[in-house]
């Protein structure tokens, strides 16, 4: 499941230029007079693509109905998520035989995503990725976080809220995540007065992750503002005369309009924001990605929904800003 050096280098070049590669797929097979919608996933998260018929799915007792079961891939067992079912579609057994399994990595959680067809890979500017609206397709629109278009066409390509999918497909994991956020208030954490007085800004396009981060900050009794993408965050910062009331910035990497890479680059290029603490909070958790964003100017790198690490990082930021005192 390792990414080749060539793939890593290409991804790094694209990220530095505010670009990405999308693997385009469908979750339904074409039928007469019906072309199924297209969806995209960042190639950086894709580890490999498998023929569905080549892997026997073993049942998982007491699992969510969205989990088909487990497959064994070179000695590693992976849950397979029925993506068509999540989207409100059912595959026939014949279609399942012809289907594809995308092996993907989300914050070091490896899962298989059942799809019908891989359309191809297209390179995009992050400015080509646009926030979701309501679309006239047979899907639940709250499962869609962003959209773009297939190259040189007016055909929509939807970007799914994969974090929402994982939370719904793996409720035990979701309960653990949100329980960790809710328990922050029981830890008796005390931060420096300056941190309580100022506001944390964060950019995140997944509503599920926004909810989680808001819970963490609420439990810490910290002031915060959330933005649906990097451009909204940058515009807000640009509208401020000073940053006297801002403590730090958390940013996702994969966002429409302006990616986290753009957020880092623009904040570090301005004299007003060059010293503003930046914490990257992402599911793209490879060592290469961590080194890349730190080299670009981010102060810290956190895999998504690691509550303890968020707390540790806020503690480190306050020491960076105001010197060593009692730790949280």
NORTADA-V388894 format. One line per field, one symbol per residue. phi: phi as a letter, one per 30 degrees, with the letter a starting at -180 (. if undefined). psi: psi as a letter, one per 40 degrees, with the letter a starting at -180 (. if undefined). A space follows every 10 residues. Layout:
BEGIN
phi = ???
psi = ???
END
This chain:
BEGIN
phi = .dddeddddd ddddddchba ccdcbbcbdd beibcddcbb beeeddcabc deddbdccdc eiddddcdlc ccbhiccbdc cddedddjcc dddddddcdb cddbcbhicc bccdbcacdl bbcbddddcc edbdbdbdbd dddccbbbbd ehbcddbccd ddddeddddb dddddddddd dddedddidb cdeddddccc cbcacdddde dddddddddd icdabcbdad dddddddddd dbcdcccabc bdccbdibdd ddeddddddc ddcdcddbcd bbcdcdeddd ddddddkddb bbddhcdddd ddddddddde dbidbddd
psi = eihidddddd ddddddefii hhhhiieiii ihfhhiiiii hhddehdihi hdeehhhhih ifiieehdai ihhfehhhih hgddddeeih hidddddeii hhhihhfehh ihhhidhhda hihiideehi iiahigigih deehdiiaii hfifhihihi gddddddddg dddddddddd ddedeeefhh iidddddihh hihhehdddd ddddddddde fiiihiieid ddddddddeh difdehdihh hidhiidhid dddddddeeh ddedehhhhh hiegfidddd dddddeeidi hhiifgdddd dddddddddd deihahi.
END
